[in-house]
Amino acid sequence: KAADLEGDDSVHFLSVDDQLQWAKQNNAVGLFVRAIPFKHFARKNLGYLYAIMHGAQYVFDFDDDNILAEGTAPLSSETHLEGSRVVML
């Protein structure tokens, strides 16, 4: 389903405001968020943490300079994603 439909919760954008609120937590999560500087590659780890905390069963991480080799499949034919919580970063 398209992420721009009203009431659609299949996509969550972890905004700067969300991250700042998260950083205010007085626990390990808040400490972790505060430890990673903005505009740093490691910041994407917040996406992993968010996904795990919200029940993701699979996390796919894509980079703009990686190309899947022809004839290869990213998942085995035995992997079924239907009904799973999937996160793409």
C-alpha positions, 0 to 999 in steps of 0.5 A, spaced: 500 500 500 502 507 498 505 510 504 501 517 502 494 514 504 490 517 510 491 513 516 496 508 513 501 506 518 506 502 514 511 507 513 514 511 519 519 517 518 523 518 524 524 525 524 529 530 528 523 532 533 522 524 534 529 523 535 530 529 540 524 526 544 527 520 544 534 522 546 530 525 553 529 518 555 533 517 562 535 510 560 539 506 555 535 508 549 536 515 551 543 515 552 544 511 545 541 516 541 545 522 545 551 518 543 550 518 536 552 525 533 547 528 527 550 528 520 554 522 522 553 515 518 552 511 525 545 515 526 542 510 521 543 505 527 537 509 530 533 506 525 535 499 526 533 500 534 526 503 532 525 497 528 527 492 533 523 496 538 517 496 534 517 488 532 521 488 525 522 481 523 526 483 517 530 489 516 533 491 509 539 496 509 540 499 502 545 504 499 545 508 493 552 505 491 550 498 491 548 494 486 545 487 486 549 482 482 545 479 476 542 472 477 542 473 485 536 473 490 536 477 496 532 472 500 532 464 499 526 462 496 524 459 503 523 466 506 516 468 506 515 476 508 507 476 507 504 478 514 511 479 517 514 486 520 519 488 515 523 495 515 527 498 509 532 503 511 
